[in-house]
Amino acid sequence: MSTISIDQVEKTIDITCDTVIRNEKYFSDLDGLAGDGDFGTSLATGFKVIKKELPEIDKSAIGAMLLKISMICSKHVGGSSGPIWGTGFMRAGMVAKGLEELTYQNLVDMLGSAIEGIVARGGAKRGDKTLLDALWPIHDKMQEMDGSDLGAVLAAITAEADKAIDETRTLIAHRGRASQVGQRSADTPDPGIVGIATILYDWCKVYGVDYSPNAKELNR
Ligand SMILES: [Mg+2]
């Protein structure tokens, strides 16, 4: 099985920055349907700093790179997203400490650790309509697969995030700002889930993995 190099991790983070920056307005508009409309701007503000600093960031090991990105998120991503994304990158970075390349199992463990950290931080449960409702099924799917074909894994986890958009669309949010409007959140997608799905779908496009999305938020 092939491993993932530090250069590939860097390239994928750079692609992610482009996705977040390009969708700044769209993600904020989605958040504005039930929340305070800051999600896109909060995330893009931080990822603009990541994009700018990425060429200079310590890349002696994948863990060190992710910990630096975690610090940028905590400092520059605004609103409730800063601690969530900062914690996610920090916990993934702790698992990748000292590693110069990643096995598939490392990736699965990094996501598992990121999820644990985000849960500990925000206390969200399944069905609370947060980005965890995309991350949990992605992690489950990754554990089912052996990772021998990373393109197949990417298509499969993009499908999980895509499905999570529609499966949670009609739920009432129980965490975050959207929970304060209760019923008004009940016919809008969660912007965090759409964010994860959009990032993964862009990875598919850049890496030449065929995927046809279902949710209308991915068919724009
Ligand atoms: Mg918001």
Residues whose N, C-alpha, C, O or C-beta is under 5 A from the ligand:
A	BS01	MG	D31 G35 D36 G37 D38 F39 R177
